[in-house]
Amino acid sequence: MAAAEGSTPQAEVMTIASPINLIIASLFVVLLYWHFRPKAPVELPRGPPPVVFRTYTPKTLIKFNGEDNQPVYLAVRGRVFDVTPGRGFYGPGGVYENFAGRDASRGLACQSFDEEMLTKDLSAPLDELKDLDAEQLENLQSWEERFSEKYLVIGKLVAEGDPEAPAS
């Protein structure tokens, strides 16, 4: 009966193994491979190295002025801030570049970015800011709050010879 209808077992095999079916099966195998193939491990970008809270003196702080791709730190009332994210302002060529690697307290209090606001002698005692008036102290407080909100405190500034000063 099967021969009478024109269908033979060999004809059924040829229908299954037709070129179109082979192409579809091949595509299916390729898609399965692409979906389940081993993937390269994801590599996350490396962040900056962690900054450890430490004690600085004016001589050890000065090298963090942003030159030679160094981070940019500045001190306000004895607290050292990492202002590297604001390199455009505090780093080389920035408006506040005079403060990079220095104690910026007096300059910020007086709203002056001039060199005269900075202590020239890095071995001298820290500026105690005793001669500032109420308005200048308020300016300084405002700047200190702004830095605290925006930047990390990474250390404290002490004078040379202070018992807490790092060994040279």
N, C-alpha and C positions, 0 to 999 in steps of 0.2 A: 504494500500500500504506500509505503514511503516512496518507492521508485515511481509509482504512478503519479504522484503529486509533483514530482520533479525535485524533491528535496532529498538529498542524501546526507549522511553524517559528515561527509567531507565538505559539502557546501556550507553546512552550519559552522564548521571550523573556520572556513575562509571568511565568513561574515564577521565573526568575532575578531579575527586577526586582520581586518581590513586596514589599509594605510591610515585612514582617519582615526580609527580606534587606537592604533599604535601611537600616533602623534598625541592624541589626548592623554593616553596613559603616560607617555614620556613627560608631557607637561606637568601632569599631576605629580610624578616622581620628583621632578625638578623643583616644583613649588614646595613639596614636603621637605626636601633637602634645605632649601633656602630658609624655610621657617624654623626648622629644628637644628640647623648647623651650629657648631660651637661658635660663640661670639667672643671677640677680644674683650678682656676685662676693661671696665671703664676706669680711666685714669683721671682723678680729680686734679685740678690745678693746685699747685703748692702755694700756700699762703705765706705771709712773711713770718720769719722766726718769732717765737714768743718773746715778749719783753718782760724781763724780770725786774721787779721793784728793787731799786738800789739807791745808794747814797752817792751824790755827786758833789764835787767842789767846783768852783769856777774854772779851774784848770782842766778838770776832766770833762766838764760840760761843753767847753768851747769847741771841741772837735765835732760835735753834733750840730753843725751849722748847714747841713744839706749839700756841702761841696763834695765832689768825688762820689756822688750817689749815696752819701751817708744819710741817715735819718735826720729829721729836724726836731730839736728839742729846745724848749725855753722854760725859764723858771719865773714863777709869780709867787711872791711871798713865801719862798722856801719850797714850793711844790714844783716839781719838774713835769712838764706836759710834753707828750709826743704830738707835735703839730705837723707831722709828716703828711697827713691827708690834706693839709692846707699849704703844701709846699709852694704853690703859686703865690701865696701871700708872704710866707715866712722864710722860704728858701732863697737861694741866690736869684737876684733880679726882682724879688718881690718887694712890695711896699714896706713890709716890716722886716726886711732881711737883716737889719741891724740887731734885732733881738734874737736871731737864731744862735743857739749855743750860749746864750747869756741870760742874766737875770734881767727881765724886762719890767720889773715892778715900778721903778721910778718913771720910766718913759711912758708906761701905760697910765699911771696916776696923773702925770702932767700932760697927757695927750700930746706927747712930743716924740718924734721918731728920730731925733737928732743923735749924733754920736756922743754929745756931751751928757746925755742921760745915762750912759753906760759907765760902769766902773772900769777905769783903765788898768788899775793894778789888780790882777787876778789873785794875788796873795793877800790883799787887804781884807779886813773883816767885811762881812756882808752888810749892805746898806740897811739900816734899821728903819728908815723912812719916818723918823721921829719929827722931821720938820714939815711934813705934809699937812695941809689944812683939811678941813672937813670935806670940801668939794673934791679935792684930789683923792682923798681916801674913799669917797663914794665912787669916783671914776674907777679906782683900782678894784673895788669890790665888784662893780659891774663887769669889768673885764674878767676877773677871776671866776665869776659865776658863768660867764659865757664859755670860758675855757673848760670849766668843769662839766658843762652840759655837752660840749662838742668833742673834747679830746680826752685821752686816757692820761691819768696821773701815773707816771712810771717811776717816780723817785722823789727824793727830797734833796735840797741844796743846802750844804753846810760850808762853813768857812774852812780855809786851809788851816790845819793844825787842830781842828775840832776833834774830840775823841771819836766821833762817829765817821770822820773822814776816811775814805778808802786809802789803803796804803799805796804810796806812789811806786 
